[in-house]
Amino acid sequence: MKILIIAFTILSVATVGAVQYTFKIVTAAEGAYGEAYVGSDGYFYASVESALGAETELILLDNKDINDFEAGATDTFVVESDVNLKNIKCIVVTTTTDDYWLIDRATVIYKGKTTTFVNNDQVGLSTDPNEGKSQLRLCVNLKFEYTIKTVTVAEGPYVGSYGDFLVSVESDDGSKTEYLKLDQKNQNLFLAGVTGTFVVNSSVYLQNVKCVVIKTVNDDYWFMDKAIVIFEGKSTEFSNADHVGLSTDPTEGESELTLCV
């Protein structure tokens, strides 16, 4: 039986700059055809992907003299690699044979963080299209925490707002988060001179924050002085140097404000 070693070498082989990963692979206890058809002696290859799209090479899954991936079995492997993937998002397993294998779930443990991939659709691996697919890609919906601080201008007759505002953060490579609502329940943090702190979660990981985009959905004017984005301990400040106000009314301001460093 072949085992799931995902583009890594066994710990007994030391590599320069190697990092350690632990894998726990669970073969399904039974499938559509019962217990006898979930384990496999076929050949399988795998790679791991990060949230940024980086990936390990595709490599043969093989562990000599051990009959792994029996029905219902959990197999644990401690391995090393020179490939350091930050924020693991997906695992891709490929087969080159028609010996069917049904994975229930795979867990990757790295630097104390556990990521589990569940085969919810019960897709089996086989080159025979009547049995399964030749490639299985399992991903998790990662959420990354961004802290947004907004500072409303302190003086002026109409600087504060009771409107609704959205934020998107962009990186220097053009990647950007979805629009996320700036909201603190039962608090209005867009009043004159107030610093509002909002914690938002996005499925998008940005390596280098470059821009912040603030968008309004109504005409209640808001004059923001600056915004600060904190992500993974790094703080980036954006100044509204052109003194642009936000409003869907074009006679008052702009519906969208983009600030970059």
NUZA-182845 format. One record per residue (C-alpha): residue in three letters; z, y, x. Coordinates in steps of 0.2 Angstrom, whole numbers, plus 5000, padded with zeros to 4 digits. Each point is the difference from the previous one (the first is absolute). Example, Ala and Ser with C-alpha at 12.3 -4.5 7.8 and 13.67 -1.06 7.14 Angstrom:
// NUZA-182845
ALA503949785062SER499750175006
This chain:
// NUZA-182845
MET500050005000LYS499650175007ILE501250144999LEU499950194997ILE500250095017ILE499250174996ALA499150065016PHE501549975011THR500649885014ILE501549895000LEU501650075007SER500049885015VAL498450105006ALA500650175006THR498850144998VAL500050185007GLY500750124988ALA500249874987VAL500950034984GLN500849864989TYR499649954982THR500849874989PHE498949924987LYS500649894985ILE498649914991VAL500349914984THR498849884993ALA499949984981ALA501049864993GLU498649954988GLY498450074994ALA498749974987TYR499849825006GLY501849965003GLU501049985016ALA498749905010TYR498750145001VAL501050155006GLY500349965019SER498549985012ASP499549945017GLY498550125001TYR499750145012PHE500650174996TYR499950175008ALA501050164997SER500250185004VAL501350144995GLU499550184995SER501050165000ALA500150144988LEU498850105011GLY498749865001ALA500449935017GLU500049815001THR500249865011GLU498649895006LEU499649854989ILE500749845008LEU500249824997LEU501649944992ASP500649855009ASN501649925006LYS499949845009ASP500949854995ILE500850074985ASN499549964982ASP500250174992PHE499550074983GLU500649854989ALA500250034982GLY501550114997ALA500450025018THR500650155009ASP499450025018THR500850135012PHE499150065016VAL500650135013VAL498650065009GLU499550145012SER498550125001ASP499350155009VAL499450074984ASN501350124993LEU499750034981LYS501050134992ASN500249984981ILE499349834997LYS499050014984CYS498949844998ILE499749835007VAL498349925000VAL499849815001THR498349925002THR499549815000THR498549925007THR500249834991ASP500149944983ASP501749925002TYR500950104986TRP501650095004LEU501150104987ILE501250135008ASP501450064989ARG500650145011ALA500050065018THR501450115007VAL499950105016ILE501650075009TYR499850135013LYS501350125007GLY501249954986LYS498750044986THR499549864989THR498350014991THR499649864988PHE498349964993VAL499949904984ASN498549904994ASN500250064982ASP498349944995GLN500349835007VAL498350015010GLY499749855011LEU499149995016SER498449895002THR498250035005ASP499649904984PRO499750144987ASN500549874986GLU501749995007GLY500550175008LYS499550145011SER499650005018GLN501150155003LEU501650064992ARG500650185002LEU501850044995CYS500750175000VAL501550104995ASN500150174992LEU500950095013LYS500950164996PHE500350145013GLU501350134998TYR499550185002THR501350154998ILE499250164995LYS501050165001THR499350164991VAL500750175002THR499650134986VAL499850185005ALA501650094998GLU499450174993GLY498850054987PRO499950024981TYR499149834997VAL500249895015GLY501049864992SER499349884988TYR500449874986GLY498349915003ASP499649835006PHE499349975017LEU499249865010VAL499949965019SER498949915011VAL500249985019GLU498549985012SER499849935017ASP498950065015ASP498849864997GLY499750054982SER501149874992LYS501150074985THR501349944988GLU499750004981TYR500750154991LEU501849984997LYS501150104988LEU501350125007ASP501449974988GLN501950005001LYS500749954983ASN501050134991GLN499750135014ASN498850145002LEU499750025018PHE498650124999LEU501050164997ALA500050155011GLY500849975017VAL500449824997THR499649855012GLY499549854990THR500149825008PHE499049874993VAL499949815005VAL498349924995ASN499349835004SER498249965004SER499049855004VAL499150095013TYR500650015018LEU499550155010GLN500149995019ASN500050195003VAL500450124986LYS498850155001CYS499950084983VAL500950024984VAL499250034983ILE501050074986LYS499150004983THR500650074983VAL499549944983ASN500550154990ASP499950195000ASP501850045004TYR499850095016TRP501049955016PHE500050085017MET500549885013ASP500550075017LYS499949835010ALA500049824999ILE500849875012VAL499449815001ILE501249885008PHE499349835003GLU500849865011GLY501250135008LYS498650135004SER500150174992THR498450104997GLU500150184994PHE498650084990SER500050194997ASN499250094986ALA499450135011ASP498650074988HIS501350024986VAL499049904988GLY500949974983LEU499749854989SER499450014982THR498649924990ASP499650184994PRO498750065013THR500650184997GLU501749965007GLY499749875014GLU499349845005SER500249834992GLU500149915017LEU500750065016THR499649915017LEU501050045015CYS499749935017VAL500750005018
